[in-house]
């Protein structure tokens, strides 16, 4: 798969909440930084991070995607449903792909832009 295809497969896995596939697409030593929050390193650390904030539904919509070699940039709207509340997050993502998996994943967003809404 091309770097763009890896990222699109990752987005698709998130939309299905297919965590086996999500983690399969990550390098063992992935660097993940959900900016402006603290980063974590390693698939197990990312899994612990995700397990601490489980969601009931997820939809990532990719508005734009661009690649330059192994680096893929996405402009997305990520929507999560957690405990009956919908959370919509405008995101810019940067993914670095190595050997067909995500070696580095950084998502940039403004905490003030997150607006939970009641219901789904």
Secondary structure, DSSP 8 states (H G I E B T S, - for coil): --HHHHHHHHHHHHHHT-HHHHHHTEEEEEEEEEETS--EESHHHHHHHHHTT--SEEEEEEEEEEEETTEEEEEEEEEEEETTEEEEEEEEEEEEEETTEEEEEEEE--GGG-EEEEB-
